[in-house]
Amino acid sequence: MLGYLHFSSLMAINNDLLIIHYFLKSNQLSFTNLLVYVDDIVLAGNDLTGIRHITQLLNNVFKIKDLGDLRFFMGFEVARSNKGINICQRKYTIDSLHDISMIGSKPVSTSSKVWNSSF
């Protein structure tokens, strides 16, 4: 994408290889971020005209579907309020506990040795 700074990241999570592409365009007054993971695209920023323009360009080429405000992405839950944006992995954690049959587990206190060392 012309005028964007591009980063690629290669990660391994749970034995899956992830390739994430991140594009950034910014100036003193505005910024636009575009994150691409497999067939998911997240557009974020404070330049709404730029975001609409990118959405239209992508739709002309790929026939994308705008799902509105981001709610979930890669195991993260995204919640908005008038105070800002909150990102957490509550759903991912509950799903993981359910998958390993530990959803009803109770916390257990364990003794821990305090390590004090002077160099």
Buried (B, 14 or more C-beta within 10 A) or exposed (E): EEEBEEEEEEEEEEEEEEEBBBBBBBEEEBBBBBBBBEEEBBBEBEBEEBBEEBBEEBEEEEEBEEEEEBEEEBEBBBEEEEEEEEEEEEEBEEEBEEEEEEEEEEEEEEEEEEEEEEE
